[in-house]
């Protein structure tokens, strides 16, 4: 699902980002857009644009917020459950969000590896379907040739009987 196609969902994520930032307290330097942006390794303008509803928070940004502030990704994206991550968060979900820093340092985002695996699977399925399609086209060609031969045989007896009666 593309978040840009769901403005109501983006608006909700933006509201939850504001809640995270403002819940730090006015004395916490991270409660400002600039301090919050620095803490999640993004530029202040990025946080400002997100909070104004301009642009969509990407997975890397959200992963950083979840990792650094201990926020549940389910709460951030969907608004379900508690804001703070708990032990009930699935291990796979933790891996996606908590490994983002390591993966970022290796030059790809947290979702890239999963997307690459899915893409490889799709490629293999497409190749298998292409091979099956070629086989089916070959069989269709053979069947069409057989039907044509059968039709010619049916026409010959009719032609022969017409010739005899004339």
TORDOLUM-218103 format. One record per residue (C-alpha): residue number from 1; chain; x, y, z. Coordinates in Angstrom, 1 decimal, always signed. Example, Ala and Ser with C-alpha at 12.3 -4.5 7.8 and 13.67 -1.06 7.14 Angstrom:
// residues 2
k:c:u:v:w
1:A:+12.3:-4.5:+7.8
2:A:+13.7:-1.1:+7.1
//
This chain:
// residues 166
k:c:u:v:w
1:A:+0.0:+0.0:+0.0
2:A:+1.3:+3.4:-0.9
3:A:+0.7:+5.9:+1.9
4:A:+0.6:+8.8:-0.6
5:A:-2.7:+7.2:-1.8
6:A:-4.2:+7.3:+1.7
7:A:-4.1:+11.0:+2.9
8:A:-6.2:+10.2:+6.0
9:A:-3.6:+7.6:+7.0
10:A:-0.7:+10.1:+6.4
11:A:-2.6:+12.7:+8.5
12:A:-3.0:+10.2:+11.3
13:A:+0.7:+9.3:+11.2
14:A:+1.6:+13.0:+11.2
15:A:-0.6:+13.6:+14.3
16:A:+1.1:+10.7:+16.1
17:A:+4.5:+12.0:+15.2
18:A:+3.5:+15.3:+16.8
19:A:+2.3:+13.4:+19.9
20:A:+5.7:+11.7:+20.2
21:A:+7.6:+15.0:+19.9
22:A:+5.4:+17.0:+22.2
23:A:+5.2:+14.2:+24.8
24:A:+8.9:+14.7:+25.5
25:A:+8.1:+17.9:+27.5
26:A:+8.9:+21.5:+26.8
27:A:+12.2:+21.3:+28.7
28:A:+13.5:+18.5:+26.5
29:A:+15.5:+19.9:+23.5
30:A:+14.1:+17.1:+21.4
31:A:+10.6:+18.5:+21.7
32:A:+11.4:+21.1:+19.1
33:A:+11.3:+20.2:+15.4
34:A:+15.0:+20.8:+15.1
35:A:+15.9:+18.7:+18.2
36:A:+13.5:+15.9:+17.2
37:A:+14.9:+15.9:+13.6
38:A:+18.5:+15.7:+14.9
39:A:+17.6:+12.8:+17.2
40:A:+16.2:+10.8:+14.3
41:A:+19.0:+11.8:+11.9
42:A:+16.9:+13.9:+9.6
43:A:+16.9:+17.6:+8.7
44:A:+14.5:+20.0:+10.6
45:A:+12.8:+20.9:+7.3
46:A:+11.9:+17.3:+6.8
47:A:+10.1:+17.1:+10.2
48:A:+8.4:+20.4:+9.5
49:A:+7.2:+19.3:+6.1
50:A:+5.8:+16.1:+7.6
51:A:+4.0:+17.9:+10.4
52:A:+2.5:+20.3:+7.8
53:A:+1.3:+17.3:+5.8
54:A:+3.7:+18.0:+2.9
55:A:+5.3:+14.8:+2.0
56:A:+4.9:+11.3:+3.4
57:A:+7.2:+10.0:+6.2
58:A:+9.2:+7.2:+4.7
59:A:+10.0:+3.9:+6.2
60:A:+13.5:+5.0:+7.3
61:A:+12.2:+8.0:+9.1
62:A:+9.5:+6.0:+10.9
63:A:+11.9:+3.2:+11.7
64:A:+14.3:+5.7:+13.3
65:A:+11.5:+7.2:+15.4
66:A:+10.3:+3.7:+16.5
67:A:+13.9:+2.7:+17.4
68:A:+15.1:+5.8:+19.1
69:A:+11.9:+6.6:+21.0
70:A:+10.7:+3.0:+21.7
71:A:+7.5:+3.6:+19.8
72:A:+5.4:+0.7:+18.6
73:A:+5.4:+0.7:+14.8
74:A:+1.8:-0.6:+14.9
75:A:+0.8:+2.4:+16.9
76:A:+2.7:+4.8:+14.7
77:A:+1.3:+3.4:+11.4
78:A:-2.2:+2.3:+12.5
79:A:-2.9:+3.9:+15.8
80:A:-3.6:+0.5:+17.5
81:A:-2.3:-0.5:+20.9
82:A:+0.1:+1.4:+23.2
83:A:+2.4:+4.1:+21.9
84:A:+5.4:+2.5:+23.6
85:A:+6.7:-0.7:+22.1
86:A:+6.2:-3.7:+24.4
87:A:+7.4:-7.2:+24.5
88:A:+4.3:-8.3:+22.6
89:A:+5.7:-6.9:+19.3
90:A:+6.5:-9.7:+17.0
91:A:+10.2:-10.6:+16.5
92:A:+10.0:-10.1:+12.8
93:A:+8.5:-6.7:+13.2
94:A:+11.3:-5.8:+15.6
95:A:+13.8:-6.9:+13.1
96:A:+12.4:-4.7:+10.4
97:A:+12.4:-1.6:+12.5
98:A:+15.3:-2.2:+14.8
99:A:+17.7:-3.2:+12.1
100:A:+17.1:-0.1:+10.1
101:A:+20.2:+1.7:+11.4
102:A:+22.5:-1.3:+10.5
103:A:+20.9:-1.6:+7.1
104:A:+21.1:+2.1:+6.6
105:A:+24.9:+1.9:+7.1
106:A:+25.0:-0.8:+4.5
107:A:+23.3:+1.4:+2.0
108:A:+19.8:+0.2:+1.9
109:A:+16.6:+0.8:+3.8
110:A:+15.0:-1.7:+6.2
111:A:+12.4:-2.8:+3.7
112:A:+14.7:-3.3:+0.7
113:A:+15.8:-6.8:+1.6
114:A:+12.2:-8.0:+1.9
115:A:+11.3:-6.3:-1.3
116:A:+14.3:-7.8:-3.1
117:A:+13.2:-11.3:-2.0
118:A:+9.6:-10.7:-3.1
119:A:+10.9:-9.4:-6.4
120:A:+13.1:-12.4:-6.9
121:A:+10.1:-14.7:-6.2
122:A:+8.0:-12.7:-8.7
123:A:+10.7:-13.1:-11.3
124:A:+10.9:-16.9:-10.8
125:A:+7.1:-17.2:-11.0
126:A:+7.1:-15.0:-14.2
127:A:+9.8:-17.2:-15.8
128:A:+7.8:-20.4:-14.9
129:A:+4.6:-18.9:-16.4
130:A:+6.5:-17.8:-19.5
131:A:+7.8:-21.4:-20.0
132:A:+4.3:-22.8:-19.4
133:A:+2.9:-20.3:-21.8
134:A:+5.4:-21.4:-24.5
135:A:+4.5:-25.1:-23.9
136:A:+0.8:-24.3:-24.1
137:A:+1.2:-22.3:-27.4
138:A:+3.1:-25.2:-28.9
139:A:+0.3:-27.6:-27.9
140:A:-2.3:-25.2:-29.3
141:A:-0.4:-25.2:-32.6
142:A:-0.3:-29.0:-32.7
143:A:-4.0:-29.2:-31.9
144:A:-4.9:-26.6:-34.5
145:A:-2.9:-28.6:-37.1
146:A:-4.8:-31.8:-36.1
147:A:-8.2:-30.1:-36.3
148:A:-7.3:-28.7:-39.7
149:A:-6.3:-32.2:-40.9
150:A:-9.5:-33.7:-39.5
151:A:-11.6:-31.0:-41.3
152:A:-9.8:-31.8:-44.6
153:A:-10.5:-35.5:-44.2
154:A:-14.2:-34.7:-43.5
155:A:-14.3:-32.5:-46.7
156:A:-12.8:-35.2:-48.9
157:A:-15.5:-37.9:-48.4
158:A:-18.1:-35.2:-49.1
159:A:-16.2:-34.1:-52.2
160:A:-15.7:-37.7:-53.3
161:A:-19.4:-38.6:-52.9
162:A:-20.5:-35.5:-54.8
163:A:-18.1:-36.4:-57.7
164:A:-19.6:-39.9:-57.8
165:A:-23.1:-38.7:-57.9
166:A:-22.4:-36.2:-60.7
//
